[in-house]
Amino acid sequence: MGYGGDAVLDELDARLHQIGQQPFRAKFRLRGRDRAVVDLRGITTVRKHAEDLIARRLAPAEPPNDGRQTPYRGHPVFVAQHATATCCRTCLARWHHIPAGHALDPAERTYVVEAICRWIANQYAPQSPPT
């Protein structure tokens, strides 16, 4: 599954919108300390944090504590993972059609990080996130 190009990004926006309509996912907002992290560090640094967190917590073929490895708060990436259904391998399979049981390849990791960062950036709308 390729994850580059405008068509895939449009599809990602549509998928994130659909996910955001689900009552559980719709509850998540970037607030308080989580928002302050983005304000203080900037979206570029938060993207690097997302890359690292995804590599360690979600990318392995069988992540430790899968389904319970993502806290609900403590970092904007964690909040965004729940809001975008990128919190565990089960949600990735159900909502993003990235099957469990294999290590995420670089394109899949990029896709997940992009979904997370788009959600964070959209939480700043109509403002733009800090660079």
Secondary structure, 3 states (H helix, E strand, C coil): CCCCCHHHHHHHHHHHHHHHCCHHHHCCCCCHHHHHHHHHHCHHHHHHHHHHHHHHHCCCCCCCCCCCCCCCCCCHHHHHHHHHCCCCHHHHHHHHCCCCCCCCCHHHHHHHHHHHHHHHHHHCCCCCCCC
